[in-house]
Amino acid sequence: MPFYYGWVHVFVAAFAMVGTLPGRTQGLGLITEPLLRDLQIDRVDFARFNLWATLIGALFSIGVGRLIDRFGSRIVLTVVAVSLAAVVFGMSAAGSVVAMTILITLTRGLGQSALSVVSITMVGQWFVRRLNLAMAVYTIALSIGFMLAFPLIGAIVLSRGWRVAWWIVGLALLVGLAPLALLLVRRSPESCAIDPDGESQSQDRVTEHVGRDYTLPEALLTPSFWVFGISSAIYGLIASGIALFNESILAERRFDASTYHRSLVIVALTSLVGNFLGGWIASKWRMNRLLALAMVLLAGSLLALPHVSTQLHVAVYAAVMGIAGGFVIVIFFSFWSAAFGRKHLGKIQGAAQALTVIASALGPLVLAETVSRTGSYASIFYLLTVVVLVLALLAWLVKTPISFAGD
């Protein structure tokens, strides 16, 4: 082809990440209220089984990583897309709480966990020297995809009901993502007899760039795995908790629902800016320094949130949160293959994803328990600010397995 085939993988991977919507907290949030009314589920009970569904679903992250390393992204992505479509179709027709509990657990496992791992791994398998650029393009593409998907599905939920909306999501996975995976995805550049990045370079030069290929146990023994993994997980905990209760959090500060809706737009747009800026900074700075900056920005937004009192305050808080999130997304997508190589990337990426999924499951529960016990969200935001600042310091000091740009 007249261009490097890895870019095809970038856009299929972005489509796959958007396809995780029914398994994500934000996606489930689109149908939560009508689903609770439809099945007459208690809100606390729903929060509890959602927690267990997410924790069980996190196990899929580890299993799918092994399948990717063994069978390749093409087969695994196709199977996961078809399976997730079947589960989403099942949700759209479910009439009992038991069935819905099982199906939500499967959407968490197949969507939030498995499909996310396949999507991220696909890009890491095809790029080495231009990985930061590829991940920046990938995050921008998926951000635009989510920005289009959320209001579209939300509008269908309001006009046609959540069951019709979920049936349409399942159809998009079955006739959209699955055929693209089968027709366009390939295992690796080497399987197509081309070099990574589409450059003329020897295997020695590739090895020199990425260092050696780490196994999962070897990666787990490095401090950088845990600093980057826990930092990403804490961001996931914060983001999922705020995403589920953002309207309630702002109502505590005497803002109405329209302010909450505007803040979502601001976060989405500034996250896109963070993707652009993070991709550029990653080409100039060491990755751990970019992570430290992201954590400092995140801490600042958390510290400010209990004190917002004007529309401007909310806009600034949302903008800083969005930029920090954009940085973390670029880092999470780029770090693992750059630091630990591509040979065992599926298992390593799966372990990192499992950390973030578990943390994301705990986020809403942590916030709900805090407000239940104290009557306010403020104390948990102060505590998380301290945790995030400690992670910022560790990120600044940690040594990474390879030299990134700027070293």
C-alpha positions as CSV (number, residue, x, y, z in Angstrom):
1,M,0.0,0.0,0.0
2,P,1.2,3.6,-0.5
3,F,1.1,4.2,3.2
4,Y,2.2,2.3,6.3
5,Y,-0.5,-0.4,7.1
6,G,-0.1,0.3,10.8
7,W,-2.3,3.4,10.4
8,V,-5.2,1.1,9.4
9,H,-4.7,-0.7,12.7
10,V,-4.8,2.6,14.5
11,F,-8.2,3.5,13.3
12,V,-9.7,0.0,13.7
13,A,-8.3,0.0,17.2
14,A,-9.9,3.4,17.9
15,F,-13.2,2.0,16.6
16,A,-12.8,-1.0,18.9
17,M,-12.2,1.3,21.9
18,V,-15.4,3.2,21.1
19,G,-17.1,-0.2,20.9
20,T,-16.3,-0.7,24.6
21,L,-19.1,1.8,25.4
22,P,-21.7,-0.7,26.7
23,G,-19.1,-2.1,29.1
24,R,-18.0,1.2,30.5
25,T,-19.4,3.1,33.5
26,Q,-20.1,6.2,31.3
27,G,-21.9,4.0,28.8
28,L,-23.9,2.2,31.4
29,G,-24.7,5.6,32.9
30,L,-26.6,6.5,29.7
31,I,-29.2,3.8,30.5
32,T,-29.0,3.5,34.3
33,E,-32.1,5.5,35.3
34,P,-34.5,4.0,32.7
35,L,-33.1,0.5,33.4
36,L,-33.7,0.9,37.2
37,R,-37.2,2.0,36.5
38,D,-37.9,-0.7,34.0
39,L,-36.7,-3.6,36.2
40,Q,-37.5,-1.9,39.5
41,I,-34.0,-2.3,40.8
42,D,-32.9,-0.6,44.0
43,R,-30.1,1.9,43.5
44,V,-27.9,0.6,46.3
45,D,-28.4,-3.0,45.1
46,F,-27.5,-1.9,41.6
47,A,-24.3,-0.2,42.8
48,R,-23.3,-3.4,44.6
49,F,-23.8,-5.8,41.8
50,N,-22.2,-3.4,39.4
51,L,-19.1,-3.4,41.7
52,W,-18.9,-7.2,41.6
53,A,-19.6,-7.3,37.9
54,T,-16.7,-4.9,37.3
55,L,-14.3,-6.9,39.6
56,I,-15.2,-10.2,37.9
57,G,-14.9,-8.5,34.5
58,A,-11.4,-7.4,35.3
59,L,-10.3,-11.0,35.1
60,F,-10.9,-10.9,31.4
61,S,-8.0,-8.5,31.0
62,I,-5.5,-11.1,32.0
63,G,-7.0,-13.9,30.0
64,V,-7.4,-12.0,26.8
65,G,-3.7,-10.8,26.9
66,R,-2.6,-14.4,26.8
67,L,-4.9,-15.1,23.8
68,I,-3.6,-12.1,21.9
69,D,0.0,-13.2,22.4
70,R,-0.9,-16.7,21.2
71,F,-3.5,-16.2,18.4
72,G,-3.0,-12.6,17.4
73,S,-5.2,-9.5,17.4
74,R,-7.3,-10.4,14.3
75,I,-8.9,-13.6,15.7
76,V,-9.3,-12.3,19.3
77,L,-10.8,-8.9,18.2
78,T,-13.3,-10.6,15.9
79,V,-14.4,-13.1,18.5
80,V,-14.6,-10.5,21.3
81,A,-16.6,-8.1,19.1
82,V,-19.1,-10.8,18.1
83,S,-19.4,-12.0,21.7
84,L,-20.0,-8.5,23.1
85,A,-22.6,-7.9,20.4
86,A,-24.5,-11.0,21.5
87,V,-24.4,-9.9,25.1
88,V,-25.6,-6.4,24.3
89,F,-28.5,-7.9,22.3
90,G,-29.3,-10.1,25.3
91,M,-29.3,-7.0,27.6
92,S,-31.8,-5.2,25.3
93,A,-34.2,-8.1,25.8
94,A,-33.5,-9.1,29.4
95,G,-36.5,-9.0,31.7
96,S,-35.1,-10.2,35.1
97,V,-32.6,-8.8,37.6
98,V,-30.7,-12.1,37.6
99,A,-30.3,-12.1,33.8
100,M,-29.3,-8.4,33.8
101,T,-26.7,-9.0,36.5
102,I,-25.1,-11.8,34.4
103,L,-25.2,-9.8,31.2
104,I,-23.7,-6.6,32.8
105,T,-20.9,-8.7,34.2
106,L,-20.2,-10.0,30.7
107,T,-20.3,-6.5,29.2
108,R,-17.7,-5.4,31.8
109,G,-15.5,-8.4,31.0
110,L,-15.8,-8.4,27.2
111,G,-16.1,-4.6,26.8
112,Q,-14.3,-2.6,29.5
113,S,-11.6,-5.3,29.9
114,A,-11.1,-7.6,26.9
115,L,-11.9,-5.2,24.0
116,S,-9.9,-2.4,25.7
117,V,-6.8,-4.7,25.9
118,V,-7.1,-5.8,22.3
119,S,-7.5,-2.2,21.1
120,I,-4.5,-0.8,22.9
121,T,-2.3,-3.8,22.2
122,M,-3.0,-3.5,18.4
123,V,-1.3,-0.2,18.2
124,G,1.7,-1.2,20.3
125,Q,2.3,-4.2,18.1
126,W,2.7,-2.1,15.0
127,F,4.7,0.9,16.1
128,V,8.1,1.3,17.8
129,R,9.9,4.6,16.9
130,R,6.6,6.4,16.1
131,L,4.7,5.0,19.0
132,N,4.0,8.3,20.6
133,L,2.7,9.8,17.4
134,A,0.5,6.7,16.7
135,M,-0.9,6.7,20.2
136,A,-1.7,10.5,19.9
137,V,-3.6,9.9,16.7
138,Y,-5.3,6.8,18.3
139,T,-6.5,8.8,21.4
140,I,-7.7,11.7,19.2
141,A,-9.7,9.3,17.0
142,L,-11.3,7.4,19.9
143,S,-12.0,10.7,21.7
144,I,-13.9,12.0,18.7
145,G,-15.6,8.6,18.5
146,F,-16.8,8.8,22.1
147,M,-17.9,12.5,21.7
148,L,-20.1,11.4,18.8
149,A,-21.3,8.2,20.3
150,F,-22.4,9.4,23.8
151,P,-24.8,12.1,22.6
152,L,-26.1,9.9,19.8
153,I,-26.9,7.0,22.0
154,G,-28.2,9.3,24.7
155,A,-30.6,10.9,22.3
156,I,-31.9,7.4,21.2
157,V,-32.4,6.4,24.8
158,L,-34.5,9.5,25.4
159,S,-36.5,9.2,22.2
160,R,-36.8,5.4,21.7
161,G,-35.9,3.9,25.0
162,W,-32.8,2.2,26.4
163,R,-33.6,-1.2,24.8
164,V,-33.7,0.1,21.3
165,A,-30.5,2.1,21.9
166,W,-28.7,-1.0,23.2
167,W,-29.9,-3.1,20.3
168,I,-28.4,-0.5,17.9
169,V,-25.1,-0.6,19.8
170,G,-25.1,-4.4,19.4
171,L,-25.8,-4.1,15.7
172,A,-22.9,-1.7,15.3
173,L,-20.5,-4.2,16.9
174,L,-21.8,-7.1,14.9
175,V,-22.0,-5.6,11.4
176,G,-19.4,-2.8,11.9
177,L,-16.5,-3.7,14.1
178,A,-16.4,-7.5,13.6
179,P,-16.1,-7.5,9.8
180,L,-13.5,-4.7,10.0
181,A,-11.5,-6.9,12.4
182,L,-11.7,-9.9,10.2
183,L,-10.9,-8.1,7.0
184,L,-8.3,-5.5,8.0
185,V,-6.5,-6.6,11.2
186,R,-3.2,-8.5,11.0
187,R,-1.0,-10.0,13.7
188,S,2.1,-7.8,13.4
189,P,4.3,-6.0,10.8
190,E,6.6,-9.0,10.7
191,S,3.7,-11.2,9.7
192,C,3.2,-9.0,6.7
193,A,6.9,-9.0,5.8
194,I,7.3,-5.3,6.7
195,D,9.3,-3.5,9.3
196,P,7.6,-1.8,12.3
197,D,6.8,1.9,11.6
198,G,7.2,1.1,7.9
199,E,10.8,2.2,8.0
200,S,13.8,0.4,6.5
201,Q,15.6,-0.7,9.6
202,S,17.3,-3.8,10.9
203,Q,16.1,-6.0,13.7
204,D,19.1,-4.9,15.7
205,R,18.0,-1.3,15.6
206,V,14.5,-2.2,16.7
207,T,15.9,-4.2,19.6
208,E,18.2,-1.3,20.5
209,H,15.2,1.1,20.7
210,V,12.8,-1.0,22.8
211,G,15.4,-2.7,24.9
212,R,14.7,-6.4,25.5
213,D,11.3,-8.0,25.6
214,Y,10.1,-8.4,29.2
215,T,8.0,-11.3,30.3
216,L,5.0,-10.5,32.6
217,P,6.8,-11.6,35.8
218,E,9.8,-9.5,34.8
219,A,7.7,-6.5,34.2
220,L,5.9,-6.9,37.5
221,L,9.3,-6.8,39.3
222,T,10.0,-3.3,38.0
223,P,9.1,-0.2,40.1
224,S,7.9,1.6,36.9
225,F,5.2,-1.0,36.2
226,W,3.6,-0.3,39.6
227,V,4.1,3.5,39.5
228,F,2.6,3.8,36.1
229,G,0.0,1.1,36.7
230,I,-1.2,2.5,40.1
231,S,-1.2,6.1,38.8
232,S,-3.4,5.1,35.9
233,A,-5.6,3.0,38.2
234,I,-6.1,6.0,40.7
235,Y,-7.1,8.2,37.7
236,G,-9.6,5.5,36.7
237,L,-11.0,5.4,40.3
238,I,-11.4,9.1,40.4
239,A,-12.8,9.4,36.8
240,S,-15.4,6.6,37.3
241,G,-16.5,7.9,40.7
242,I,-17.0,11.4,39.4
243,A,-18.5,10.2,36.2
244,L,-21.3,8.3,38.0
245,F,-22.0,11.0,40.7
246,N,-20.9,14.2,38.9
247,E,-24.4,15.6,38.9
248,S,-24.7,14.9,42.6
249,I,-21.3,16.4,43.3
250,L,-22.1,19.6,41.6
251,A,-25.6,19.7,43.2
252,E,-23.8,19.7,46.6
253,R,-22.2,23.0,45.4
254,R,-25.7,24.3,44.5
255,F,-25.4,23.8,40.7
256,D,-28.2,22.5,38.5
257,A,-28.1,19.6,36.0
258,S,-27.4,22.0,33.1
259,T,-24.0,22.9,34.7
260,Y,-23.2,19.2,34.9
261,H,-24.0,18.7,31.2
262,R,-21.8,21.7,30.3
263,S,-19.0,20.3,32.4
264,L,-19.1,17.0,30.5
265,V,-18.6,18.9,27.2
266,I,-15.7,20.8,28.7
267,V,-14.0,17.7,30.0
268,A,-14.4,16.0,26.6
269,L,-13.0,18.9,24.6
270,T,-10.1,19.5,27.0
271,S,-9.3,15.8,27.1
272,L,-8.9,16.0,23.4
273,V,-6.5,18.9,23.8
274,G,-4.7,16.8,26.4
275,N,-4.3,14.1,23.9
276,F,-2.7,16.5,21.4
277,L,-0.5,18.1,24.0
278,G,0.4,14.9,25.7
279,G,1.5,13.3,22.5
280,W,3.7,16.3,21.7
281,I,5.2,16.5,25.2
282,A,5.9,12.7,25.2
283,S,8.2,13.2,22.2
284,K,10.2,15.8,24.1
285,W,10.1,14.7,27.8
286,R,10.7,11.4,29.6
287,M,7.4,9.6,30.1
288,N,7.7,9.6,33.9
289,R,7.9,13.4,33.9
290,L,4.8,13.7,31.8
291,L,3.0,11.4,34.3
292,A,4.2,13.5,37.2
293,L,2.7,16.6,35.5
294,A,-0.6,14.8,34.9
295,M,-0.8,13.8,38.5
296,V,-0.1,17.4,39.7
297,L,-2.9,18.7,37.4
298,L,-5.2,16.0,38.7
299,A,-4.4,16.8,42.3
300,G,-5.2,20.5,41.6
301,S,-8.6,19.7,40.1
302,L,-9.5,17.4,43.1
303,L,-8.4,20.1,45.6
304,A,-10.5,22.7,43.9
305,L,-13.7,20.7,43.3
306,P,-15.1,21.0,46.9
307,H,-14.7,24.8,46.6
308,V,-16.2,25.6,43.2
309,S,-18.9,28.3,43.6
310,T,-19.3,29.9,40.2
311,Q,-19.7,28.8,36.6
312,L,-16.2,29.9,35.9
313,H,-14.9,27.8,38.7
314,V,-16.6,24.7,37.3
315,A,-15.3,25.4,33.8
316,V,-11.7,25.7,35.1
317,Y,-12.0,22.6,37.2
318,A,-13.4,20.6,34.3
319,A,-10.8,21.9,31.9
320,V,-7.9,20.9,34.2
321,M,-9.5,17.5,34.9
322,G,-9.9,17.0,31.1
323,I,-6.3,17.9,30.3
324,A,-4.9,15.7,33.1
325,G,-7.1,12.9,31.8
326,G,-5.8,13.4,28.2
327,F,-2.2,13.1,29.5
328,V,-3.0,9.9,31.4
329,I,-4.7,8.3,28.4
330,V,-1.7,9.0,26.2
331,I,0.7,7.7,28.8
332,F,-1.3,4.5,29.5
333,F,-1.6,3.7,25.8
334,S,2.1,4.4,25.0
335,F,4.1,3.2,28.0
336,W,3.8,-0.5,28.1
337,S,5.1,-1.5,24.7
338,A,7.7,1.2,24.7
339,A,9.1,0.1,28.1
340,F,8.7,-3.7,28.0
341,G,8.7,-4.6,24.3
342,R,6.1,-6.2,22.0
343,K,6.7,-10.0,22.5
344,H,4.6,-10.3,25.6
345,L,2.7,-7.1,25.3
346,G,-0.8,-8.7,25.5
347,K,-0.2,-10.2,29.0
348,I,1.5,-7.0,30.3
349,Q,-1.2,-4.8,28.9
350,G,-3.8,-7.1,30.3
351,A,-2.3,-6.9,33.8
352,A,-2.2,-3.1,33.6
353,Q,-5.8,-3.0,32.4
354,A,-6.9,-5.2,35.2
355,L,-5.5,-2.7,37.7
356,T,-7.5,0.2,36.1
357,V,-10.7,-1.9,35.9
358,I,-10.5,-2.9,39.6
359,A,-9.9,0.7,40.6
360,S,-12.7,2.0,38.3
361,A,-15.1,-0.5,40.0
362,L,-14.1,0.8,43.5
363,G,-14.4,4.5,42.5
364,P,-18.2,4.9,42.7
365,L,-18.4,2.8,45.9
366,V,-15.7,4.9,47.6
367,L,-17.5,8.2,46.8
368,A,-20.9,6.8,47.7
369,E,-19.7,5.5,51.1
370,T,-18.0,8.8,51.8
371,V,-21.1,10.9,51.2
372,S,-23.2,8.4,53.1
373,R,-21.0,8.5,56.2
374,T,-20.0,12.2,56.2
375,G,-22.8,13.9,54.2
376,S,-20.3,15.4,51.8
377,Y,-17.8,14.4,49.0
378,A,-15.1,16.8,50.2
379,S,-13.2,14.5,52.5
380,I,-12.5,11.9,49.9
381,F,-11.4,14.5,47.4
382,Y,-8.9,15.8,50.0
383,L,-7.6,12.3,50.7
384,L,-7.2,11.5,47.0
385,T,-5.4,14.8,46.5
386,V,-2.7,13.6,48.9
387,V,-2.5,10.1,47.3
388,V,-2.2,11.7,43.8
389,L,0.6,14.1,44.9
390,V,2.6,11.1,46.4
391,L,2.2,9.4,43.0
392,A,3.4,12.5,41.2
393,L,6.6,12.5,43.3
394,L,7.1,8.7,42.7
395,A,6.6,9.2,39.0
396,W,9.2,12.0,38.9
397,L,11.8,9.8,40.6
398,V,11.1,6.3,39.1
399,K,13.5,4.8,36.6
400,T,12.0,3.3,33.4
401,P,13.4,0.2,31.6
402,I,14.4,2.2,28.5
403,S,15.3,5.7,27.5
404,F,12.4,7.7,26.2
405,A,12.5,10.9,24.2
406,G,14.2,13.7,26.2
407,D,16.5,11.4,28.2
